[in-house]
Amino acid sequence: MDDNQPLTPTLEMSRRTVIETGTTALLLTALPRAALARDPSDAGESLSSVTVELSVNGRSHALTLDPRTTLLDALREHLGLTGSKKGCDHGQCGACTVLIDGRRINACLTLAVMHDGQSITTIEGLANGETLHPLQAAFVEHDGFQCGYCTSGQICSAAGMLAEARSGMPSYVTDDLTHPAAELSDAEIRERMSGNICRCAAYPNIVAAIKQAAGTST
């Protein structure tokens, strides 16, 4: 063997072999999981569709959906109600907040089939005809938005939050737990709305709008 022969080709082949072997092992590990995830009755096709009756903004809609369809996708893609926004799609930003029987919920974290027959309210259903909901009017008056992407979620969340406060539901910063209704100070509002993120940082205006709508504006 020539002592001057470079060793680089041998090293390159060895590295390539390791990479190929590792990739093959990874694929062999993943394949059984992928096979188990499929429904054997449909040989790999999508799950059987289901029919769900959604009551949205006072109107009933019978939809045939993949059972894995989120409520957010059902609203946006099947009913054309695009006011509810898909932000993080992980329940962290609050842009998709809607009301279910008056309670606020992240529509991206729940399945449409779980809400058959329940009353769903989106931002499109808050106004009374041409008359804005008090929260909508207050957000306009106080410039409670900039880009507007989070606004529908902010307003729906605020509507649910005000109902919670009126019912006496406390927050982490509530001082008097015996009071029938929490006093909506700035700190209370910020804590109760902390699940809704505004990347434009319009928080002071959002707080002012909510205080006005709650009748506590000074």
C-alpha positions in Angstrom: 0.0 0.0 0.0 1.3 3.4 -0.9 1.9 5.3 2.3 1.2 8.6 0.4 -2.3 7.5 -0.6 -4.8 9.9 0.9 -7.3 8.5 3.4 -10.1 11.0 2.7 -12.2 8.7 0.4 -12.3 6.0 3.0 -13.4 8.5 5.7 -16.1 10.0 3.4 -17.5 6.5 2.6 -17.6 5.7 6.3 -19.5 8.9 7.2 -21.9 8.3 4.3 -22.5 4.7 5.5 -23.3 5.9 9.0 -25.8 8.5 7.7 -27.5 6.0 5.4 -27.7 3.4 8.2 -29.2 5.9 10.6 -31.8 7.1 8.2 -32.9 3.6 7.3 -33.3 2.7 11.0 -35.3 5.8 11.6 -37.7 5.0 8.7 -38.1 1.4 9.9 -39.0 2.7 13.4 -41.5 5.2 12.1 -43.3 2.9 9.6 -45.0 0.7 12.2 -46.4 3.8 14.0 -47.7 5.2 10.7 -49.4 1.9 9.9 -51.0 1.7 13.4 -52.3 5.3 13.0 -54.4 4.2 10.0 -57.9 2.8 10.1 -57.5 -0.8 8.8 -61.1 -0.7 7.5 -60.3 1.9 4.9 -56.8 0.8 3.9 -55.2 4.1 4.7 -57.9 6.4 3.6 -59.2 9.2 5.8 -61.5 8.4 8.8 -65.2 8.1 8.1 -67.1 11.4 8.0 -69.6 12.2 10.7 -72.5 14.6 10.7 -72.7 17.3 13.3 -75.3 20.0 14.0 -73.6 23.3 14.9 -75.7 26.2 16.1 -73.6 29.2 15.2 -74.8 32.8 15.8 -78.4 31.7 16.1 -78.4 29.6 12.9 -78.2 25.8 12.7 -75.8 24.1 10.3 -75.6 20.4 9.5 -72.0 19.6 8.5 -70.4 16.4 7.3 -66.9 16.5 8.7 -63.8 14.4 9.4 -64.2 13.8 13.1 -60.7 15.3 13.6 -61.8 18.7 12.3 -61.3 21.4 14.9 -64.1 23.8 15.7 -61.9 26.6 14.3 -61.5 24.9 10.9 -65.2 24.1 10.8 -66.1 27.7 11.3 -63.5 29.1 8.9 -63.3 26.4 6.1 -66.8 25.0 6.2 -69.0 27.9 7.2 -66.9 30.8 5.9 -66.8 32.6 9.3 -63.3 33.9 9.0 -63.5 36.4 11.9 -62.1 33.8 14.2 -58.4 33.8 13.4 -55.9 30.9 13.3 -52.8 32.3 15.0 -50.6 29.8 16.8 -53.0 26.9 16.4 -51.8 25.7 19.8 -54.1 27.6 22.2 -51.5 30.1 23.2 -52.5 33.3 21.4 -56.3 33.5 21.9 -56.9 34.8 18.3 -59.4 32.0 17.8 -61.5 32.6 20.9 -65.3 32.0 20.5 -68.1 31.6 23.0 -69.7 28.2 23.7 -73.0 28.6 25.7 -71.6 32.0 26.8 -68.2 30.6 28.0 -65.0 31.5 26.1 -63.0 28.7 24.5 -60.0 28.4 22.1 -61.6 27.0 19.0 -58.3 25.6 17.8 -58.1 23.2 20.8 -61.5 21.6 20.5 -63.2 19.4 17.9 -66.3 20.4 16.1 -68.0 17.1 16.9 -67.8 17.9 20.7 -70.2 20.8 20.3 -73.2 19.2 18.6 -76.3 21.2 19.6 -74.4 23.8 21.7 -74.8 27.5 21.1 -71.7 28.9 19.5 -71.1 32.7 19.2 -68.4 34.1 17.0 -67.3 37.7 16.4 -69.8 37.8 13.5 -72.7 37.1 15.9 -72.0 39.7 18.6 -73.5 42.7 16.9 -77.3 43.3 16.8 -77.8 44.0 13.1 -76.1 47.3 12.4 -75.7 48.0 16.1 -72.3 47.1 17.4 -71.9 45.1 20.6 -70.8 47.5 23.4 -67.3 45.9 23.4 -67.0 46.3 19.6 -68.0 50.0 19.9 -65.6 50.5 22.8 -62.7 48.9 20.9 -63.3 51.3 18.0 -63.6 54.3 20.3 -60.4 53.5 22.3 -58.3 52.3 19.3 -58.1 48.9 21.0 -56.4 47.4 17.9 -53.7 48.1 15.4 -53.3 45.3 12.8 -56.6 43.8 14.0 -55.6 40.2 13.8 -56.2 39.4 17.4 -59.2 41.7 17.8 -62.0 39.2 17.2 -60.5 36.9 19.8 -59.9 39.8 22.2 -63.5 40.9 22.0 -65.0 37.4 22.3 -62.7 36.7 25.2 -63.7 40.0 26.9 -67.4 39.2 26.5 -66.9 35.9 28.2 -64.6 37.4 30.8 -67.2 40.1 31.8 -69.8 37.4 32.3 -67.4 35.5 34.5 -66.7 38.6 36.6 -70.4 39.3 37.0 -71.0 35.8 38.2 -68.4 36.2 40.9 -65.7 34.0 39.4 -62.4 35.2 40.9 -59.0 35.5 39.2 -55.5 35.0 40.5 -55.3 38.7 41.6 -58.7 39.0 43.1 -58.4 40.4 46.7 -61.9 39.8 48.1 -63.2 36.3 47.3 -66.4 36.9 49.2 -67.5 39.8 46.9 -70.4 38.7 44.6 -68.7 40.4 41.6 -65.1 41.2 41.1 -64.1 44.8 40.8 -62.6 45.1 37.3 -59.4 47.1 38.0 -56.7 47.3 35.4 -54.9 44.5 37.1 -58.0 42.3 37.1 -58.6 42.9 33.4 -55.0 42.2 32.5 -54.9 39.0 34.5 -58.3 37.8 33.1 -57.3 38.7 29.5 -53.8 37.2 29.8 -54.7 34.4 27.4 -55.1 36.8 24.5 -51.9 38.1 23.0 -51.7 41.4 21.1 -48.4 41.5 19.2 -49.0 45.2 18.4 -49.1 45.8 22.2 -52.3 47.7 22.3 -53.0 46.5 25.8 -53.6 49.9 27.5 -56.3 50.7 24.9 -57.8 47.2 25.2 -58.1 47.6 29.0 -59.7 51.0 28.6 -62.2 49.6 26.1 -63.1 46.7 28.3 -63.6 49.0 31.3 -65.9 51.2 29.3 -68.0 48.3 28.1 -68.2 47.0 31.7 -69.5 50.4 32.9 -66.5 51.0 35.1 -64.7 53.6 33.0 -63.6 56.6 35.1 
